[in-house]
């Protein structure tokens, strides 16, 4: 079955902000830097918020203003991911390979190859052509397996797939926001067409919300305004929307960062650390309490726990769009060496600046 969606052409021209290219570049850099920050502690069932902060205190790294420090000498009870040696401060030399970045690259290839009228089937074919099976996880791996078995969307998302409402579609949404500056509805429509290959329900709504949030960040006056715009593209009664509004209400009631996270953790308990809903909560908390400051935003988001590299990546993308690449502090930007590692065929070692320039050219075409 061929997936259909409303006409995704922009309803108005992209904003004429002369900083557009800088903001797109900021989104790419922010996504990669935020991903690298969270990668060493990605495993929410082990790296709880308490364990992350104990690690940082023991390393004398609070407040967190740079990539995570190396494990302190003699430290026990802190098992970092195997890739940590390439992701901690002083050792970062270009980005690590990660699916949170692979899907942004794959999305760029999708739009360049098929345009903004792409179909869900074309997303699936591109996965098979460009993305190794063993570099997919959870819902994406289930959908990939279903594609190789000859299934078509929407069965690729629903057959033998217990991960339909996890975070995977959300991490694929950035490219649709970056190419829809100031147009959250268009971004959400594009993200939905991609998401239904592997997700349903709140998994799809999370992707639509994230794409709209990033698109809105180009013209929003604050993270709060961008979050509000993101809510306008998903059903008001869905759990993603209710969770975002709940976090906003706690923030507006002047609860502390810690108390807000404790409250939403209790209210989303039992869903698991990769489920879209609790991760959207952590991401929303990081964006609100980060207040638009790049460092503060990605640091608070990663310290919030759960899927730390995915949440750090999306928070970094939003914050990077809000401030632009030129305003991202050097400690995040310079160690990346303008290079990205990727499992997407043909893209390993690509320049981040060139990926950003190609993203801008999509809008100009």
SULWO-V868929 format. One record per residue. RES is the residue in three letters. SS is DSSP state (@ for helix, = for strand, . for the rest). Layout:
res={RES RES}
ss={SS SS}
This chain:
res={UNK UNK UNK UNK UNK UNK UNK UNK UNK UNK UNK UNK UNK UNK UNK UNK UNK UNK UNK UNK UNK UNK UNK UNK UNK UNK UNK UNK UNK UNK UNK UNK UNK UNK UNK UNK UNK UNK UNK UNK UNK UNK UNK UNK UNK UNK UNK UNK UNK UNK UNK UNK UNK UNK UNK UNK UNK UNK UNK UNK UNK UNK UNK UNK UNK UNK UNK UNK UNK UNK UNK UNK UNK UNK UNK UNK UNK UNK UNK UNK UNK UNK UNK UNK UNK UNK UNK UNK UNK UNK UNK UNK UNK UNK UNK UNK UNK UNK UNK UNK UNK UNK UNK UNK UNK UNK UNK UNK UNK UNK UNK UNK UNK UNK UNK UNK UNK UNK UNK UNK UNK UNK UNK UNK UNK UNK UNK UNK UNK UNK UNK UNK UNK UNK UNK UNK UNK UNK UNK UNK UNK UNK UNK UNK UNK UNK UNK UNK UNK UNK UNK UNK UNK UNK UNK UNK UNK UNK UNK UNK UNK UNK UNK UNK UNK UNK UNK UNK UNK UNK UNK UNK UNK UNK UNK UNK UNK UNK UNK UNK UNK UNK UNK UNK UNK UNK UNK UNK UNK UNK UNK UNK UNK UNK UNK UNK UNK UNK UNK UNK UNK UNK UNK UNK UNK UNK UNK UNK UNK UNK UNK UNK UNK UNK UNK UNK UNK UNK UNK UNK UNK UNK UNK UNK UNK UNK UNK UNK UNK UNK UNK UNK UNK UNK UNK UNK UNK UNK UNK UNK UNK UNK UNK UNK UNK UNK UNK UNK UNK UNK UNK UNK UNK UNK UNK UNK UNK UNK UNK UNK UNK UNK UNK UNK UNK UNK UNK UNK UNK UNK UNK UNK UNK UNK UNK UNK UNK UNK UNK UNK UNK UNK UNK UNK UNK UNK UNK UNK UNK UNK UNK UNK UNK UNK UNK UNK UNK UNK UNK UNK UNK UNK UNK UNK UNK UNK UNK UNK UNK UNK UNK UNK UNK UNK UNK UNK UNK UNK UNK UNK UNK UNK UNK UNK UNK UNK UNK UNK UNK UNK UNK UNK UNK UNK UNK UNK UNK UNK UNK UNK UNK UNK UNK UNK UNK UNK UNK UNK UNK UNK UNK UNK UNK UNK UNK UNK UNK UNK UNK UNK UNK UNK UNK UNK UNK}
ss={. . . . . . . . . . . . . . . . . . . @ @ @ @ @ @ @ @ @ @ @ @ @ @ @ @ @ @ @ @ . . . . . . . . . @ @ @ @ @ @ @ @ @ @ . . . . . . . . . . . . . . . . . . . . . . . @ @ @ @ @ . . . . . . . . . . . . @ @ @ @ @ @ @ @ @ @ @ @ @ @ @ @ . . . . . @ @ @ @ @ @ @ @ @ @ @ . . @ @ @ . . @ @ @ @ @ @ @ @ @ @ @ . . . . . . @ @ @ @ . . . . . . . = . . . @ @ @ . @ @ @ @ @ . . . . . @ @ @ @ @ @ @ @ @ @ @ @ . . . . . @ @ @ @ @ @ @ @ @ @ @ @ @ @ @ @ @ . . . . . @ @ @ @ @ @ @ @ @ . . . . . . . @ @ @ @ @ @ @ @ @ @ @ @ @ @ . . . . @ @ @ @ @ @ @ @ @ @ @ . . . . . . . = @ @ @ @ @ @ @ @ @ @ @ @ @ @ @ . . . @ @ @ @ @ @ @ @ @ @ . . . . @ @ @ @ @ @ @ @ @ @ @ @ @ @ @ @ . @ @ @ . . @ @ @ @ @ @ @ . . = = . . . . . . . . . = = @ @ @ @ @ @ @ @ @ @ @ @ @ .}
